[in-house]
């Protein structure tokens, strides 16, 4: 996923730089339904951004709703 502007997400105290980030989404299937359904188990963000080229990276658990809001805000900025 790519952010065009610096952005902030919990659990980070400071803005993260604009750039492309690796997003890992873990969903599990919900059994016992008459249709195929999935439930989000985890949303993980790899930091720093890919373009920074740093070898040491960390993965943080983030709230999917916070991510959606940050992406919407990024799309409205010039």
Number of C-alpha atoms within 10 A of each C-alpha: 10 14 18 14 17 13 18 15 15 13 10 11 8 11 12 16 16 15 17 17 16 15 16 14 13 12 13 11 12 11 10 8 8 6 8 9 12 12 10 11 10 14 18 17 19 16 19 20 20 15 10 11 9 10 8 7 12 10 14 16 14 17 15 14 10 13 17 11 12 16 17 11 13 17 12 7 8 6
